[in-house]
């Protein structure tokens, strides 16, 4: 018999170990080193415990009580409280007893010790208890954690099994395999668990010749329902794994605080209860459809009669589920009832498996393969063509695995209707973790999914994307335009590490700091992936004591965000920044001008640049009566006005940010002002304006007047909108702020943003280096450009090849000689070897290659080549020694 060791260094208690102990499949022992450590502690003097302690009545079942003792023993051993060895040793000794565990009272520490002593025929006054031991008993929540561990172990075992049984039922009922064609998207609009279940079902059914047209509810909902079970089990497993091994740190009894933890356990179990209920109904529904598929009316009737009579769990299950939802205040009762619910589901699943096996066995049109070991090589091809329908590659193995688990007598068989009850009972037992072979079954089912030839294709993480050749062509064209604009304005290139020290990034992004990707500590430093390129630029200036620099950087940044259309977790930013002391608004003007040039030259269509000033915002909030410490958090709410109505934002300001309704209304009156810059500026500076009485606002308005006048002279002010609702939430902005928004049909939101940040460099060095910059969200620009290409039905050239050397044959040496001459002459060329002229022409047309050089046997003998203009479909003969010169002339290459 196995032994579960508690307290061993580097070891942890698992749900499987707790279940094994609860069923008497494992012994329990305290690690000697842990026991010695307990013996060496200085403990408080024990207080006596009455042998007649008040019975609380918190009694568990035999198995639950053993599980709770195992959890409690581990809590004592790993506790940070000072406890004596006497109680842990008494608990360990209890496991040697054969009965009486259901008499242990977990209602209170006094009741527990009294009942534990009675079970072991000990006197309580010999044992006693210290204050810290009472703290462990009261704060451990051993009973609740134990039942959660039992649930975790049993539910986890059924995740793979239920998928396999559902696949077998799908075969028996002739289900349409197309039900499991679920697309996986990288933008976060697909449920991972659902798509994983669908992919696993496809693997089980790969190669099936039984697929039909059945697509009714219980089968079509397999991905969603089974996916919800996976999600619920994962949630419970995560909490249980932590709670099983969390040490009791408090040396005081927490009292009512324990109820908070109990509520958390129930909160993690209720989704599992819902998932089990849904799984049970779906499994029962599939079983009914399997019965309906049984060949032969009389046999079908008999099978249905046995199923309806013997599988009555579904009725009790509905009643139990309703009881759970109404008894959520009784934590222990809820956990116990969910465990009972799981047992009933296991019985229904066993019936579904039994009926599926039966339906396949009695169907003579189905070939029943002999056992096929998972480790064996692929079977040899049959000399005779199969006439019968075959099961899927995965389900044929599932069928054999389940049959191996049935303890049928020699004269019994699956074809016998009266054996269905026994088969279902045996399968239910084999799906219970107490069956020593269940781990082997689950491992083999996992191997089917992972090794089957029809295994699912690899995926990329959501919020990321691959760039194919067409997308790369668009991207490179865009980057070329962007770099050209940056260099035209005298910017130099800069690159920084993809990750920074976490301390460098934290505190720079306000509420958005929660979106920073942290990395595991592997070198003694806490690092995070860069959130943008601005903070690393400021760090670079400070670290190198640079007081002036005009730079550009194009690189990937990372945000732990919710992906959506045009919004990714890994994406490129194109930054242009000017740092240093300049005349008032000089760099601000140039940065906005650069932004207009970028968007104009990228030819994406209509756009507008919303512009505001942080000092004007602060002045507005001060006028509205908002304290300065709330400026940034209020601005983060105002910044949502481009996506939400003012009523939604007002509700957030009042309920979450603590403003009065009157102040929120005052803010609303200001932020609704937007329009042509000079018009709005005139209104804000007119006599009687509240802004004129605020010093910060006056400074902002003076700066904006200079900026707008310069932009007007530069003929780009028509693209700017003065918008008082623009309140970019980043903490480091100090002056002008702006955001470019695409106004076309493709909805991508903001495509560029930036502003002045005079204090950011000083956060690192203490030296003030004023700076202003803009960041172009190139991923969203790509989305617009790709859509424009589609709308205009333009063929995107993935290459820049100018000439295709078409060799009419297989002479590689001839191709090597000719194409090398073209490459040496700086001509972009490809070559191909095939006798079919049309294959060459098709290749050139598909790739958009404008010219072809054709060489066949006759051309070779005559010392000439044929030069073909693909677009004009014209050919002419050129001397072999003149072809390079002729191509250079036609392509304009000097």
C-alpha positions in Angstrom: 0.0 0.0 0.0 1.3 3.5 -0.9 2.1 6.0 1.8 1.4 9.7 1.6 4.2 11.6 3.4 3.3 15.0 4.8 5.9 17.7 5.7 8.7 16.3 3.5 10.9 19.1 2.0 10.0 19.9 -1.6 6.9 17.8 -1.5 3.3 19.0 -1.5 0.0 17.4 -0.7 -2.2 16.7 -3.8 -5.9 16.2 -4.3 -5.1 12.7 -5.6 -3.2 11.9 -2.4 -6.1 13.2 -0.2 -8.5 11.0 -2.2 -6.3 8.0 -1.9 -6.1 8.4 1.9 -9.9 9.0 2.1 -10.5 5.6 0.4 -8.0 3.8 2.5 -5.7 3.2 -0.5 -2.8 5.0 1.1 -1.3 5.2 4.5 -0.3 8.5 6.1 3.0 9.3 7.7 4.8 12.4 8.9 8.2 13.1 7.5 10.8 12.3 10.3 12.6 15.6 9.8 9.3 17.6 10.0 8.4 15.7 13.2 11.8 16.4 14.7 11.4 20.1 13.9 8.0 20.1 15.8 9.7 18.4 18.8 12.3 21.1 19.0 9.9 24.1 19.1 9.2 26.0 22.3 5.5 25.8 22.9 3.0 27.4 25.2 1.8 25.2 28.1 -1.3 23.3 27.0 -4.8 24.0 28.4 -7.0 21.1 29.5 -9.8 19.9 27.1 -13.0 18.5 28.5 -13.8 14.9 27.6 -17.4 16.0 27.4 -16.9 18.9 25.0 -20.1 20.2 23.5 -21.0 18.3 20.3 -21.3 20.8 17.4 -22.8 18.2 15.0 -20.5 19.0 12.1 -20.1 15.4 11.1 -18.7 14.2 7.8 -18.9 10.9 6.0 -16.3 8.2 6.5 -14.3 9.2 3.4 -14.7 12.9 3.9 -13.6 12.6 7.5 -10.4 10.7 6.6 -9.7 13.3 3.9 -10.2 16.2 6.4 -7.8 14.5 8.8 -5.2 14.2 6.1 -5.5 17.9 5.3 -5.5 18.9 9.0 -2.3 16.8 9.6 -0.6 18.6 6.7 -1.7 22.0 8.1 -0.2 21.1 11.5 3.1 20.0 10.0 3.6 23.0 7.6 2.1 25.6 10.0 4.1 28.6 11.0 2.5 28.3 14.5 4.3 26.5 17.3 2.6 23.2 17.7 3.5 20.1 19.7 3.9 16.7 18.0 1.2 15.1 20.2 -1.8 16.1 18.1 -0.3 15.4 14.7 0.9 12.0 16.0 -2.6 11.2 17.3 -4.1 12.1 13.9 -1.5 9.9 12.2 -2.4 7.0 14.5 -6.1 7.4 13.7 -5.5 6.3 10.1 -4.6 2.8 11.4 -8.2 2.4 12.7 -10.8 0.6 10.5 -13.9 2.4 11.6 -15.3 5.3 13.6 -14.2 8.3 11.4 -17.8 9.4 10.9 -17.9 10.1 14.7 -15.3 12.9 14.5 -16.8 16.3 15.0 -15.3 19.1 13.0 -17.6 21.7 14.5 -15.0 23.4 16.8 -11.6 22.8 18.1 -12.9 21.5 21.5 -15.4 19.2 19.9 -12.8 17.9 17.4 -10.2 17.1 20.1 -12.8 15.4 22.3 -14.1 13.2 19.5 -10.6 12.4 18.2 -9.5 11.3 21.7 -12.6 9.1 22.1 -11.9 7.5 18.7 -8.3 6.7 19.9 -9.4 5.8 23.4 -7.3 8.6 24.9 -8.2 11.0 27.7 -8.4 14.6 26.7 -6.7 15.9 29.8 -3.6 13.9 28.8 -3.5 15.7 25.5 -4.5 19.3 26.2 -4.3 22.0 23.6 -2.3 25.3 23.3 -3.6 28.6 21.9 -1.6 28.2 18.7 -2.9 24.7 18.2 -6.4 26.0 18.5 -5.5 28.6 15.9 -4.4 25.8 13.5 -7.6 23.8 14.2 -9.9 26.8 13.7 -8.1 28.5 10.8 -7.3 25.5 8.7 -10.8 25.0 7.1 -9.7 21.3 6.8 -13.2 19.9 6.2 -14.0 22.3 3.3 -10.6 21.9 1.7 -10.8 18.2 2.0 -14.1 18.0 0.2 -12.8 20.3 -2.5 -9.8 18.0 -2.9 -12.1 15.0 -3.4 -14.1 17.0 -5.9 -11.0 18.1 -7.7 -9.6 14.6 -7.9 -12.8 13.0 -9.2 -13.8 15.9 -11.5 -10.3 16.1 -13.1 -10.5 12.4 -13.9 -13.7 12.8 -15.8 -12.6 15.6 -18.1 -10.8 13.3 -20.5 -13.1 10.3 -20.0 -16.2 12.4 -20.8 -14.7 13.6 -24.1 -13.9 10.0 -25.0 -17.3 8.7 -24.2 -18.9 11.6 -26.1 -16.8 10.7 -29.1 -17.9 7.0 -28.9 -21.6 8.1 -28.7 -21.0 10.4 -31.7 -19.9 7.3 -33.7 -22.9 5.2 -32.5 -25.4 7.9 -33.3 -23.8 8.7 -36.7 -23.1 12.4 -35.8 -22.0 14.9 -38.4 -18.3 15.5 -37.6 -18.5 19.0 -39.0 -20.1 20.0 -35.7 -16.6 20.1 -34.3 -15.1 22.5 -36.9 -14.5 25.5 -34.6 -12.3 28.3 -35.9 -9.5 29.6 -33.6 -8.9 33.3 -33.8 -5.8 35.2 -32.5 -7.9 38.2 -31.6 -9.4 36.7 -28.5 -12.9 36.0 -30.0 -12.8 32.3 -29.5 -13.0 30.3 -26.3 -9.9 28.2 -25.8 -11.5 25.4 -23.9 -14.3 25.1 -26.4 -12.0 25.0 -29.4 -9.7 22.5 -27.6 -12.6 20.1 -26.9 -13.7 20.4 -30.6 -10.2 19.7 -31.7 -10.0 16.6 -29.4 -13.3 15.3 -30.8 -11.9 15.7 -34.3 -8.9 13.6 -33.3 -11.0 10.8 -31.7 -13.2 10.7 -34.9 -10.4 11.0 -37.4 -10.9 8.4 -40.2 -14.4 7.5 -39.1 -16.6 6.0 -41.8 -19.7 6.2 -39.6 -20.1 10.0 -39.7 -23.6 10.9 -40.6 -25.9 13.9 -40.6 -27.1 13.9 -37.0 -26.5 17.4 -35.5 -29.0 17.6 -32.7 -28.5 19.6 -29.4 -26.7 17.1 -27.1 -24.0 16.6 -29.7 -23.7 20.1 -31.1 -23.2 21.5 -27.6 -20.3 19.2 -26.8 -17.6 21.9 -27.3 -19.4 24.5 -25.1 -20.6 22.1 -22.3 -17.4 20.1 -22.1 -15.4 23.3 -22.3 -17.2 24.7 -19.3 -16.3 21.6 -17.3 -12.6 22.1 -18.2 -12.8 25.7 -17.1 -14.6 24.9 -13.9 -12.2 22.1 -13.0 -9.2 24.3 -13.7 -10.6 27.0 -11.4 -11.2 24.5 -8.6 -7.9 22.8 -9.1 -6.0 26.0 -8.9 -7.6 27.1 -5.6 -7.4 23.6 -4.1 -3.7 23.1 -4.9 -2.9 26.4 -3.2 -5.1 25.9 -0.1 -4.0 22.3 0.5 -0.4 23.4 1.1 -0.9 27.0 2.4 0.5 27.2 5.9 -1.6 28.6 8.8 0.2 31.9 9.6 -2.2 33.4 12.1 -1.5 32.6 15.7 -4.9 33.9 16.6 -8.3 32.4 16.0 -9.8 34.4 13.1 -13.4 33.7 14.0 -15.8 35.2 11.4 -12.9 35.7 9.0 -12.9 32.0 8.3 -16.3 32.4 6.7 -14.7 34.5 4.0 -12.5 31.6 3.0 -15.5 29.2 3.1 -17.4 31.5 0.8 -14.4 31.5 -1.6 -14.4 27.7 -1.7 -18.1 27.7 -2.4 -17.6 30.3 -5.1 -15.1 28.1 -6.8 -17.3 25.0 -6.5 -20.6 26.5 -7.8 -19.3 26.8 -11.4 -18.4 23.2 -11.2 -21.9 22.3 -10.0 -23.4 24.2 -13.0 -21.0 22.4 -15.3 -21.8 19.0 -13.9 -25.5 19.7 -14.2 -25.0 20.7 -17.9 -22.7 17.7 -18.5 -25.3 15.3 -17.0 -28.2 16.6 -19.1 -26.0 16.5 -22.2 -24.8 13.0 -21.5 -28.3 11.7 -20.8 -29.5 13.4 -24.0 -26.8 11.7 -26.0 -27.6 8.4 -24.4 -31.2 8.7 -25.5 -30.1 9.4 -29.1 -27.7 6.4 -29.0 -30.7 4.2 -27.9 -32.7 5.6 -30.9 -29.8 4.5 -33.2 -29.8 0.9 -32.1 -30.4 -1.4 -35.1 -33.8 -3.3 -34.9 -37.0 -2.0 -33.6 -37.6 -4.7 -31.0 -34.0 -4.6 -29.7 -34.2 -0.8 -29.6 -37.4 -1.0 -27.5 -35.8 -3.4 -25.0 -32.7 -1.3 -24.6 -34.8 1.9 -24.1 -36.9 0.2 -21.5 -33.8 -1.0 -19.5 -32.2 2.5 -19.7 -35.3 4.4 -18.6 -35.9 2.0 -15.7 -32.4 1.7 -14.4 -30.8 5.1 -15.0 -32.9 7.3 -12.7 -30.0 9.6 -11.6 -31.2 12.4 -13.9 -34.3 13.1 -11.9 -32.5 13.1 -8.5 -29.7 15.2 -10.1 -32.0 18.0 -11.0 -33.4 18.1 -7.4 -29.9 18.0 -5.9 -28.8 20.9 -8.1 -31.7 23.0 -7.0 -30.9 22.2 -3.4 -27.3 23.4 -3.9 -28.4 26.8 -5.2 -30.7 27.3 -2.3 -28.3 26.1 0.4 -25.3 28.3 -0.5 -25.3 29.7 3.0 -24.4 26.3 4.5 -20.9 25.9 3.2 -20.3 22.3 4.3 -23.7 21.1 2.9 -23.0 22.8 -0.5 -19.6 21.1 -0.9 -21.1 17.7 0.1 -24.0 18.0 -2.3 -21.8 19.0 -5.2 -19.7 15.8 -4.5 -23.0 13.8 -4.6 -23.9 15.5 -7.9 -20.5 14.5 -9.3 -21.1 10.8 -8.4 -24.5 10.9 -10.1 -23.0 12.4 -13.2 -20.4 9.6 -13.2 -23.2 7.0 -13.3 -25.0 8.8 -16.2 -21.7 9.0 -18.1 -21.2 5.2 -17.5 -24.7 4.5 -18.9 -23.9 6.6 -22.0 -20.6 4.6 -22.5 -22.4 1.3 -22.0 -25.1 2.2 -24.5 -22.6 3.4 -27.1 -20.6 0.2 -26.8 -23.8 -1.9 -27.1 -25.1 0.0 -30.2 -21.8 -0.5 -32.0 -21.5 -4.2 -31.0 -25.0 -5.1 -32.3 -24.5 -3.1 -35.6 -23.2 -5.7 -38.1 -22.3 -3.0 -40.6 -19.5 -1.8 -38.3 -16.2 -3.4 -38.3 -14.9 -4.3 -34.8 -11.1 -4.2 -34.9 -9.0 -6.3 -32.7 -6.9 -4.7 -30.0 -4.4 -2.2 -31.3 -1.7 -1.3 -28.8 -0.9 2.5 -28.8 2.8 1.8 -29.0 2.6 -0.4 -32.1 3.5 0.8 -35.5 1.0 1.6 -38.2 -0.8 -1.5 -39.4 0.0 -2.9 -42.8 -2.3 -2.3 -45.7 -5.1 -4.9 -46.1 -4.9 -6.9 -49.2 -8.7 -6.9 -49.5 -10.8 -3.8 -49.5 -12.8 -3.3 -46.4 -16.5 -3.6 -47.0 -17.7 -2.6 -43.5 -17.8 0.8 -42.0 -14.9 1.6 -39.7 -14.7 3.5 -36.4 -12.4 6.5 -36.1 -8.8 5.9 -35.3 -9.2 7.3 -31.8 -12.7 5.9 -31.0 -11.7 2.3 -32.1 -9.0 2.5 -29.3 -11.5 4.1 -26.9 -13.9 1.2 -27.5 -11.2 -1.4 -26.8 -10.0 0.4 -23.7 -13.5 0.5 -22.2 -14.2 -3.1 -23.1 -11.0 -4.1 -21.3 -12.4 -2.5 -18.1 -15.6 -4.6 -18.1 -15.7 -7.6 -15.8 -18.2 -9.7 -17.9 -18.5 -13.4 -17.2 -17.6 -16.0 -19.9 -21.3 -16.5 -20.9 -22.1 -12.8 -20.9 -21.6 -10.3 -23.7 -22.3 -6.7 -24.6 -24.9 -7.9 -27.1 -27.1 -9.2 -24.2 -29.5 -6.4 -23.2 -29.8 -7.8 -19.6 -26.1 -7.2 -19.2 -26.4 -3.4 -19.7 -27.0 -2.8 -16.0 -23.9 -4.7 -15.0 -21.8 -3.0 -17.8 -22.9 0.5 -16.7 -22.2 -0.4 -13.0 -18.7 -1.7 -13.9 -17.9 1.4 -16.0 -19.0 3.7 -13.3 -16.6 2.0 -10.9 -13.8 2.2 -13.4 -14.3 6.0 -13.8 -13.8 6.4 -10.0 -10.3 7.3 -9.0 -10.4 4.5 -6.5 -9.9 2.2 -9.5 -6.1 1.8 -9.7 -6.3 1.5 -13.5 -8.0 4.9 -14.1 -4.7 6.7 -14.3 -3.7 4.3 -17.1 -6.9 4.9 -19.0 -6.5 8.7 -18.7 -2.9 8.5 -19.8 -3.9 6.4 -22.9 -6.7 8.8 -23.8 -4.2 11.7 -23.6 -1.9 9.8 -25.9 -4.7 9.3 -28.4 -5.3 13.1 -28.5 -1.6 14.0 -28.7 -0.3 11.2 -31.0 -3.2 10.6 -33.4 -2.4 11.5 -37.1 -5.4 13.9 -37.0 -4.1 15.9 -34.1 -4.9 19.6 -34.0 -2.7 22.1 -35.7 -0.5 24.4 -33.5 -1.9 27.8 -32.6 -0.5 31.2 -31.8 -1.4 33.0 -28.5 -4.5 35.2 -28.7 -3.6 38.8 -29.3 -0.8 38.0 -31.7 -0.6 37.5 -35.4 1.5 36.0 -38.2 2.4 38.1 -41.2 2.2 36.2 -44.4 4.0 37.2 -47.6 1.2 39.7 -48.7 1.0 41.3 -45.3 4.8 41.6 -45.1 4.8 43.4 -48.4 2.3 45.9 -47.1 4.2 46.2 -43.8 7.6 46.8 -45.5 6.0 49.4 -47.8 4.5 51.2 -44.8 7.8 51.1 -42.9 9.6 52.5 -45.9 7.2 55.5 -46.0 7.5 56.0 -42.2 11.3 55.9 -42.0 11.4 58.2 -45.0 9.3 60.8 -43.2 11.3 60.5 -40.0 14.7 60.9 -41.7 13.4 63.9 -43.7 13.0 65.6 -40.3 16.5 64.8 -39.3 15.7 62.0 -36.8 18.3 59.4 -35.9 17.5 55.7 -35.3 17.6 54.2 -31.8 16.9 50.7 -30.4 16.4 49.6 -26.8 15.9 46.1 -25.1 12.6 44.4 -25.5 12.4 44.1 -21.7 13.3 46.6 -18.9 13.7 46.4 -15.2 10.3 46.4 -13.7 11.1 49.4 -11.6 11.8 51.4 -14.8 8.3 50.9 -16.1 6.2 51.0 -12.9 4.5 54.2 -11.9 4.7 55.7 -15.4 1.3 54.6 -16.9 -1.3 55.3 -14.2 -4.1 52.8 -14.2 -2.7 51.2 -17.4 0.2 49.8 -15.3 -1.9 46.7 -14.7 -1.4 45.9 -18.4 2.4 45.5 -18.1 3.7 42.0 -18.8 6.0 40.7 -16.0 8.7 38.2 -16.6 9.8 35.4 -14.3 12.8 36.3 -12.1 15.7 34.2 -13.4 18.7 36.3 -12.8 18.1 38.2 -9.6 16.3 41.0 -11.4 12.6 41.7 -11.8 11.9 42.5 -15.4 8.9 43.3 -17.6 8.3 43.5 -21.3 8.2 47.1 -22.5 4.8 48.7 -22.6 5.8 51.5 -25.0 8.9 53.0 -26.5 8.6 56.4 -24.7 9.7 55.3 -21.2 12.7 53.3 -22.5 13.7 56.4 -24.5 13.5 58.6 -21.4 15.6 56.0 -19.5 18.2 56.0 -22.3 18.5 59.8 -22.1 18.9 59.8 -18.4 21.3 56.8 -18.3 23.6 58.4 -20.9 23.2 62.0 -19.7 21.9 63.2 -23.1 20.1 66.6 -23.0 19.0 66.8 -26.6 18.1 64.2 -29.2 15.7 63.9 -32.1 15.1 60.1 -32.6 12.9 57.5 -34.1 12.3 53.9 -33.2 10.3 51.1 -34.8 9.9 48.1 -32.5 7.4 45.7 -30.8 5.8 46.5 -27.5 3.6 44.3 -25.3 0.4 44.8 -23.3 -1.5 42.3 -21.2 -4.8 43.5 -22.7 -8.0 42.0 -24.0 -7.5 41.4 -27.7 -10.1 42.8 -30.2 -10.2 43.8 -33.9 -7.1 45.9 -34.5 -6.0 45.5 -30.8 -3.2 43.1 -30.1 -1.0 42.1 -27.1 2.1 42.2 -29.2 2.4 45.0 -31.8 4.7 47.5 -33.5 5.0 51.1 -32.5 6.7 53.7 -34.6 7.9 56.6 -32.4 9.3 60.0 -33.2 10.5 62.2 -30.3 12.3 65.5 -29.9 14.0 66.0 -26.5 15.8 69.1 -25.4 15.4 72.9 -24.7 13.7 74.7 -27.7 11.7 77.8 -28.3 8.1 77.6 -27.0 6.0 75.1 -29.0 8.8 74.6 -31.6 9.1 70.7 -31.2 5.4 70.4 -30.5 4.6 71.9 -34.0 7.1 69.6 -35.7 5.8 66.5 -34.1 2.2 67.2 -35.1 3.4 68.1 -38.6 5.2 64.8 -38.8 2.1 62.9 -37.8 0.1 64.6 -40.6 2.8 63.8 -43.1 2.8 60.1 -42.0 -0.9 59.7 -42.4 -1.0 61.6 -45.7 1.8 59.6 -47.3 0.5 56.2 -46.1 -2.7 57.1 -48.1 -5.1 55.4 -45.7 -7.9 57.9 -46.2 -9.6 60.5 -44.0 -8.5 61.0 -40.5 -8.6 63.7 -37.8 -6.1 64.6 -35.0 -7.9 65.4 -31.7 -5.8 67.8 -29.6 -5.9 69.1 -26.0 -3.5 70.3 -23.3 -3.0 68.6 -19.9 -2.7 72.0 -18.1 -6.0 73.0 -19.6 -7.5 69.8 -18.4 -6.1 70.3 -14.9 -7.5 73.9 -14.9 -10.9 72.6 -16.0 -11.0 70.0 -13.2 -9.9 72.7 -10.7 -12.7 75.0 -11.9 -15.1 72.1 -11.4 -14.0 71.7 -7.8 -12.1 68.5 -8.0 -9.2 68.0 -5.6 -5.7 67.7 -7.3 -5.1 64.2 -6.1 -8.1 63.0 -8.1 -7.1 64.7 -11.4 -5.4 61.7 -13.0 -8.1 59.1 -12.1 -10.8 61.4 -13.3 -9.0 62.0 -16.5 -8.8 58.2 -17.1 -12.6 58.2 -17.0 -13.0 61.2 -19.3 -10.7 59.5 -21.8 -13.4 56.8 -22.3 -15.8 59.3 -23.9 -14.7 58.2 -27.4 -16.1 54.8 -26.6 -18.9 55.4 -24.0 -21.7 57.9 -23.6 -21.4 60.6 -21.0 -24.0 58.9 -18.9 -21.8 55.8 -18.6 -18.8 58.0 -17.8 -20.8 60.1 -15.3 -21.9 56.9 -13.5 -18.3 55.8 -13.2 -17.2 59.3 -11.9 -20.0 59.3 -9.2 -20.0 55.6 -8.2 -16.3 54.7 -8.6 -14.4 58.0 -8.4 -16.5 59.5 -5.6 -17.6 62.8 -7.3 -21.0 64.4 -6.7 -23.5 64.4 -9.5 -23.3 68.2 -9.8 -19.5 68.1 -10.3 -19.9 65.4 -12.9 -22.4 67.5 -14.8 -20.0 70.5 -14.7 -17.3 68.3 -16.2 -19.8 67.2 -18.9 -20.5 70.8 -19.9 -16.8 71.4 -20.6 -15.8 68.1 -22.3 -18.6 68.4 -24.9 -16.7 71.3 -26.5 -14.9 70.3 -29.7 -14.4 71.8 -33.1 -12.0 73.8 -35.3 -9.0 74.8 -33.2 -9.1 78.5 -33.7 -12.8 78.8 -33.2 -12.8 76.8 -29.9 -9.7 78.7 -28.8 -11.4 82.0 -29.4 -14.4 80.8 -27.3 -12.2 79.7 -24.4 -10.3 83.0 -24.4 -13.3 85.3 -24.8 -14.3 87.7 -22.1 -16.1 86.0 -19.2 -14.5 82.6 -19.8 -13.8 80.7 -16.5 -10.5 79.5 -17.9 -9.1 83.1 -17.8 -9.3 83.0 -14.0 -7.1 79.9 -13.8 -3.3 80.4 -14.1 -2.6 76.8 -15.5 -5.3 77.2 -18.1 -4.0 80.6 -19.2 -0.6 79.1 -19.8 -2.1 76.3 -21.8 -4.2 78.6 -24.0 -1.2 80.8 -24.8 0.8 77.8 -25.9 -2.1 76.5 -28.0 -2.4 79.8 -29.7 1.2 79.6 -30.9 0.8 76.0 -31.9 -2.4 76.5 -33.9 -1.0 79.5 -35.7 2.1 77.6 -36.8 0.0 74.6 -37.9 -2.2 77.0 -39.9 0.8 78.5 -41.7 2.0 74.9 -42.4 -1.4 74.1 -44.0 -2.2 71.1 -41.8 -4.5 72.7 -39.2 -7.5 71.5 -41.2 -6.7 67.9 -39.9 -6.7 69.0 -36.2 -9.8 69.1 -33.9 -9.6 70.9 -30.6 -11.3 68.4 -28.3 -11.6 69.0 -24.5 -12.7 65.4 -23.9 -9.3 64.1 -24.9 -7.7 63.2 -21.6 -5.0 60.6 -22.3 -4.6 58.6 -19.1 -0.9 58.2 -19.0 0.7 59.8 -16.0 3.7 61.3 -17.7 2.0 63.9 -20.0 2.5 67.5 -19.0 1.5 69.7 -22.0 0.0 69.2 -25.4 -1.7 65.8 -26.0 -3.1 64.5 -29.2 -4.6 61.4 -30.8 -5.2 60.5 -34.5 -8.5 58.7 -35.3 -9.3 57.1 -38.7 -12.6 58.2 -40.1 -13.1 55.5 -42.7 -15.4 52.5 -42.6 -12.8 50.1 -41.1 -13.3 50.5 -37.3 -9.9 50.4 -35.6 -10.1 53.3 -33.1 -7.0 55.4 -32.4 -4.2 55.0 -34.9 -1.6 57.4 -33.3 -1.1 59.4 -30.2 1.4 61.4 -28.3 2.1 64.6 -26.4 4.6 66.5 -24.3 6.3 64.8 -21.3 8.7 67.3 -19.6 9.2 65.4 -16.4 9.7 61.8 -17.5 13.5 61.9 -17.9 13.7 63.6 -14.6 12.1 60.6 -12.9 15.2 58.7 -13.7 18.0 61.2 -13.4 16.6 64.3 -11.5 17.7 66.4 -14.5 14.8 68.1 -16.4 14.9 67.2 -20.1 11.7 68.5 -21.9 10.4 66.2 -24.6 7.5 65.7 -27.0 6.7 62.8 -29.2 4.2 60.8 -31.2 3.6 57.1 -31.5 2.0 55.5 -34.6 0.0 52.3 -33.9 1.2 50.6 -37.1 -0.9 47.4 -36.5 -4.1 49.4 -36.9 -2.7 51.1 -40.0 -1.9 47.7 -41.4 -5.5 46.7 -40.9 -6.7 49.7 -42.8 -4.2 49.3 -45.6 -5.1 45.6 -46.0 -8.8 46.4 -46.2 -8.2 49.1 -48.8 -6.3 46.6 -50.9 -9.2 44.2 -50.7 -11.8 46.9 -51.5 -9.8 48.0 -54.6 -9.3 44.3 -55.7 -5.6 45.0 -56.0 -3.2 42.1 -56.2 -0.6 42.4 -53.5 2.9 41.6 -54.7 4.8 39.7 -52.1 8.1 40.0 -54.1 9.9 42.7 -56.0 11.2 40.2 -58.7 11.7 41.9 -62.0 12.7 39.0 -64.2 11.8 35.3 -64.3 14.5 33.2 -66.0 12.5 30.3 -67.6 14.6 27.3 -68.5 12.7 24.9 -70.7 14.2 21.8 -69.3 16.2 20.6 -66.3 19.6 22.2 -67.0 20.5 23.8 -63.7 24.0 24.8 -64.9 22.5 26.9 -67.7 20.1 28.6 -65.2 22.9 29.2 -62.7 25.0 30.9 -65.4 22.2 33.2 -66.7 20.5 34.2 -63.5 23.9 34.9 -61.8 24.7 37.4 -64.5 21.4 39.2 -63.7 22.0 39.1 -60.0 25.5 40.5 -60.5 24.0 43.4 -62.5 21.7 44.2 -59.5 18.6 42.9 -61.3 16.0 41.2 -59.1 15.5 37.8 -60.6 14.2 34.3 -60.0 14.7 31.1 -62.1 12.6 28.0 -62.7 13.3 24.6 -64.5 10.4 23.0 -66.3 9.6 22.1 -70.0 6.1 23.5 -69.8 6.1 27.1 -71.1 2.6 27.8 -69.6 3.9 26.9 -66.1 6.5 29.6 -66.4 4.0 32.1 -67.6 1.5 31.2 -64.9 4.2 31.6 -62.2 5.1 35.1 -63.6 1.5 36.3 -63.7 0.7 35.0 -60.2 3.8 36.7 -58.7 3.3 39.9 -60.8 6.7 39.5 -62.4 6.8 41.9 -65.4 9.5 40.2 -67.6 10.5 36.7 -68.6 13.7 35.4 -70.2 12.9 32.1 -72.0 15.7 29.7 -73.0 15.0 26.4 -74.7 17.1 24.0 -76.9 16.5 26.1 -80.1 17.4 29.3 -78.3 20.5 27.7 -76.9 21.7 26.5 -80.3 21.1 29.9 -81.9 22.8 31.8 -79.1 19.7 33.9 -78.3 17.0 34.2 -75.7 13.4 35.3 -75.8 12.4 38.4 -73.8 8.7 38.4 -72.9 6.7 41.3 -71.7 4.1 39.6 -69.5 1.6 42.5 -69.3 1.7 43.3 -73.1 2.1 39.6 -73.9 4.8 40.4 -76.4 8.0 38.5 -77.2 11.2 39.4 -79.0 14.5 37.7 -79.6 17.6 39.1 -78.0 21.2 38.0 -78.4 22.4 35.9 -75.4 25.4 38.2 -74.8 23.2 41.4 -74.9 20.3 40.3 -72.6 21.8 41.8 -69.4 22.4 45.2 -71.1 18.9 45.1 -72.6 17.2 44.4 -69.3 19.1 47.1 -67.6 17.9 49.6 -70.2 14.3 48.5 -69.9 14.3 48.5 -66.1 16.1 51.8 -65.9 19.1 50.3 -64.0 22.4 52.2 -64.6 
